[in-house]
């Protein structure tokens, strides 16, 4: 995943401005091989692999259930 403006590597960087050129980015701007990219929950640090056709999370959101 590289910045489309300056080619800077955006892996493991919080979505927002590219540190090199300031171009705004989101992971949803990119396509990945299904099952190849791990997304980590910001609340619990659980890892989920993108399984959609574009390699993104499916479902896009999760419902919090208290046990």
Number of C-alpha atoms within 10 A of each C-alpha: 14 13 20 14 12 12 12 14 14 18 11 7 11 11 13 12 15 21 13 13 12 12 13 13 17 11 16 12 8 14 13 17 13 16 16 12 16 16 15 12 10 8 6 7 9 10 12 15 16 21 18 16 13 14 19 24 20 13 10 8 7 8 6 6 5 4 3
